[in-house]
Amino acid sequence: MSLHHRLRRLSLPMLLVSPALAVQVDYNGSYPWSVSANSGPDAVVGGWWYNLGITGLRVELIPSAPKHLLVQYVFPGSPAAGVVEVGDVLTGAGGLAFVEDHQDGYGPAVFGARGPIGEFSVALEVAQAQSSGGLLDVTLDRAGSVQEVVIPVGTVYGSFSANYPFQCRKSARIRAELLDYLVATQGANGSWGVAPQNTFAPLALLTSSDPAHIAAARANVQFHADTTRGDFSELQGLDNWRYMAAGIVLAEYYLLTGDAAILPELQEVHDYLVRAQYRDRSQVHPRVRQTHPGSYPNLPREQHGGWGHNPGFEGYGPIAMTTGQGALVLALMERCGITVRRTRLDAAYRYLQRGTGTNGYLWYLDEVANDNSWADVGRTGASALANFLSPYADGSYLADALEHTALMGLHPQSFPDTHGSPTMGMGYAAAALAFDLPNLRQMMDANRFWFALSQCTDGSYYYQPNRDNAGFGSDSRITASAITAFIFSIPLQNLAVTGRP
């Protein structure tokens, strides 16, 4: 009997006798493995599996064999094609057997990449170095037969530098390829889909001097201008998210170009956000009492100054992630010469302060989690970035920002595994840490595995399995590609959100 079939037969009893291990294997039964993309380059794969870098392999973590990786798909034409087969079980790489049990799931106990995922990433990078000749040795079990195979991954990319993405040839090459990928995947209307892509794709492109990249960014600027209004006359759903994306992109474009035609568009976004910011219970949609009674504000200052998913405040009401972005947009608008009432911006900052624990961690709603919590660094990053860019001289904003970044540097494990759109959270966290380089170093070092393994054979980046699949689907490559290109542009420091003087 092959190891593959033995693993499948052992899965149930192993889960029954080892509940601690079960928590580390998957999120909820077959999730996320059973999730499939309906279109795009991953529609043929048949599941949401881990990508093993440019090898072309997609693998599943198995409960009964926590030191092994089950091959679920091999991309045709990839380095692993014809070398590794579906059903093979990887037991080692780089001449070494996998040593640690894998981690998966969601929560501080299992964040990170210890186990075969992390160990494979190290072997892959070593193999890509010139000194290794681009050959990756892999040990696998095929139908009960242990075999040693070699995957020709090449040396084109090499390894990340110790200080990547700074002074790093690999990071620079990947960034250039991803910018071209974003141009190729942009829609005819200038959009890449939803708010995360329409924030970080144009920001990444604006860091380039290539005319094609700038043209694509300009097309997205026009898309934002065409789809935003100063009132609520054309609402579509999660409107606050798209208006915040528009505000960030329009502001950065104006700061780079000085194009006066952008100012009226920025004013419209400002007017919308001011109307959408929560400040009185009369703004709350009546249905909230039925759909989310626990989220209805009972006290006059509860949720005050925040933004939710939309101006109707349905669902959970104002939340930290959108409020961090809203504060960031208003801070950027001040830089552009748009008049922002300080009472409005400070109301947003006070919302963020109310949700921040003494350790610097920002919770989801208008309340503190506890002093030991640190997951979901995306919203903490968005708040830090807004505070770093505060237009006011009071040192308390800088102090709040540094409190946030210290928390992220101390607990970098959840960087690619957060709530909502995790890759979007990566973008905001990394941007904030561009203002605090020692803690950026901590974050990048702890997550080197993600940048090594998320790269696909075609050069695009992939949305790895996570708590939430907000980004895995037809856009399974676009979000991750945009975020990576943006993060790898941080050394240029030519955007306000990445530390431009």
C-alpha positions, 0 to 999 in steps of 0.5 A: 500500500502506498504512503499516500493511501496509508495517510488517507486511512490513518487520518481519522484515527490520528485526528481522534487521538491527537486533538492538539495536532488536529488544530494545526492541520486545517481550519474547518474540516476540509477547508481550505483544501476544498476551495477552488478558483472558478477562473484564472490560472488556478482554476485547473488546480482543483483546490486551495493548496500550498504553492512551493515556489517556482517548482510548479508544485501544489501540496496539502498538509496531512494530519497523520503525517505532519512532517510530509507534504502530499502533492496535489497538482503539478503545473505542466511545463514547470520545473517539477513536471515529469519529475514529481507526480500527483500523489507523491509524498514529499519527505525531504528536500535539499538532501535532508529529511523534514524534521519538524511537524507542520503548522496550519490553522489560525491563531498565535499557537500555529502562526508561522512556517515551522515544519516542512513548508518552512524547511522546503523554502530554505532548500529551494532558496539554497538550490537557486543560488549560483553555487548550487547550480539550480538543482533542488534535491527532493526525497519522496515516497511514490506508491511505497517506493522512496525515491530521490529526484532532482527539480531543475529550478535554475539560478535566474532568481538566486536567493534573497539578500540578507537585507531583502528587499533592500540591496537585493537583486532577486527582489528587484527582478521579481518586482520588475516582473510583477509590474509587467504582470499587473499591466497584463492583467489590468481590466479595460476600465483600468481596474484590477477588481476590488479595493485591495488590488485597486490600492496596491497595484497602482501604488506599486506601478507608480514607483516605476519610471517605465512608461507602460507602468505609469500608463497603467497607474494613470488608467487606474487613477481615471477609474477611481475618478470615474467611479467616485462621487461626493455623495451617496448617489451611486452606492454599490455595496462595500463602498467605504473600501473602494472610496478609501482605495480611491483616496489613497491612489488619487492622493499619491498620484497628485503628490507625484505629479502635481496634476491639478485635475486630481484635486476636484476628484480628491475633494469628492472623495473627501466629501463622501468620507466625511458624510460616511464617517460615523458620528451620530446614531441617526446614521445607523441603518434601522435593520442593524437592530435585527441583523446585528443587534450586538453591534448597534451603538448604545452609548453616544461616543461608541464607534464615534469617528469610525467607518464601517463597510458602507455608509449605512453602517450595516453589519458590524458597524465601524471597524478598525481596518476601514477606520485606519484607512479612512484616517490615512486618506484624510492625512494624505489629503492634508498633504495635497492641500485639501482642507480637512477639519481636525475634529474629523481626523482626530475623531478617527485617531481616537477611535483607533486609540480606543481599540489599541491595547497597552501592547500596541495591538489594534482590535477589530472593533471599538474596544480593546482585545487584551494585552496578550493579543497580537494577531491580524497585524493588517489593521495595526499596520493601517493605524500605524501608517495613518499615525506616522502620516498625521499632519499634526505636530503633536508627538502623541501620533508618532508615539502611537505609530511606534507602539504599533510597529513595536508590536508588529516587530515583536510578533511578525508570525501572523503577517501573511495570515490575517482576517479579511484580505490577508495580503492587503493586511501585509501591504499596510503592515509593511508600509507602516514598517517602512517608517521603522526599519528595524521592525521591518527587518524582523517582519521580513526575516520571519516571513522570508518563506512566504516570499520564496514559496508564493512565487509561481513558475510564470513569475506571478505571486500566489495567494497561499492558504489562509483563514480567509479566501478573500483573494483566492479565486479568479484573482488568486494571483493579482492580489498577492502579485500587487502586494509583493510588488508594492513591498519590494518597492519600499526601498525606493521610498518614492511614495508618501506611504513608504516614507517619501520625504 
